[in-house]
Amino acid sequence: MSLILSEQKDQILTISLNRPEKFNSFTEPMALELQKALKEAGSEHVRCVILKANGKAFCAGQDLPEVVEREKNEPEYALSDTVETTYNPVILAIRNLEKPVVCAVQGTAAGAGANIAFACDIVIAAKEALFVQAFSKIGLIPDSGGTWFLPRLTGIARANSIYLLDEKIPAETAVEYGLIYKAVDTAALDSEVHQVASKLASLPTRGFGLYKKAINRTFENTLEQQLALEAELQSEAGKTADYKEGVAAFLEKRKPQYRGS
């Protein structure tokens, strides 16, 4: 059975974590499958990605028995091997993918599972979902971008409490904290996510990709550098077919038909 399922329909690629019996905890083979699926999402035929999971939990983070076994059998093994092979490529693939990624969280997202969700562009969760870092109780630090996303999304003080106190954050509180976009009833989660993804896929997605490039740089650039980057990317956006179609539709008073190019 594949650990990652991919299905494309109407220019939307749905990628599902598929290890429900282990709460979708990650092993290296599962992560490599996810990395492959995210690479395939770069196809010109894909205009929006949905990342979701099968089973009760979204993702319980790392499969600890895997790393314990490696520590026993591989003298040179370090946790950084798993972080750099399993998680870092996933986070970078999501952030560097030049199209929107919508994450559907139906249950608990813990450790790396929570931080993978936070790396996505729009996160919609069932009200029953929980987000927890789960690193401090075993003496580890947040990985998978946790130390990057948490303070940017919530501020340092709240990031500290989420990690140090190992707070379990209900979905509605996650909305209040700025961690995710929306919390909905479980029965409405799939329809809400597909409605958002369908809307995104119908819009000028080439511009969305350029927007992500700018957002990825916003916390490292000075204001002057960011203004220069905006000018550069705006010039690139102005050369796209989507821009030309948007302007033409506005002038002709009709609904635009974007192609994502």
C-alpha positions, 0 to 999 in steps of 0.5 A: 500500500502506498504511503502517499496517495495522489489524485488529480482532478480539475487541475487540483492535485490532492496529496494524502498521507496514508499511514492511518494505522500509525497516525500518519507518523513519518518514516523515511520512505513515506517522506520520500514518497511525499517529496516525489508527489510535491515535485510532481505538483510542479507540473503545468497541469496542476494549479492548486494542491490539497495536502490532507491525511487519511484516518483519525490523525493528520500526522503524529510527526516522526515515527520514533521506533524508526530513529531508535532502530537507526540509533542502535544499528548505525553508529554514525547516525544522528537525528540531523540525518532524519531532519535533513533527509525526511523533513527539510526537503518537504518544507522547502518543496511546499514553500518553493512550489509556485502554486497555492497549497491548501492543507486540510487537518482533520485530527491531531497534528503533532511535532513535524506534522504540525509544522508541515501544516504551518508551512502550507499557504492556507490551513483549514482544520476540523474543530476537533483537530489539535496542534501540538509541538510535542518536542519539549517533552522528549528534550528536542527542539521544533524542527521542520521549520517550527522555530521559523514558522511559530514566531512569525505566525504567533510572535515570540511570547506565544511561540515560547509557551506553545513549545516550552509548555507543550500546549495542545492548541484546539483548532479554533484557538489556532485560528485566534493565534494566527496559526491557521486560516479557519476551523470548521465542523468535521462534516464540512471540512472536505467541502470547505477545502475543495471550495477554496482549492477550486477558487484558487485554481480558477484564479491567476495562479502564476501571480500566486507563485510570484507572491510566494517568492516575495513572502518567503523573503519578507522576513530576511529582507530590509524594506529597501530590498523587499521593495526592489524584489516587489518591483522585480516580481511585479515586472515578471507578473506583468509579462504573464498571460494571466495579467493580460487576460485580467486587464482585458477582461476588466476593460471588456467587462467580462469574467476572466478565464485564467490559465495559470501562465 
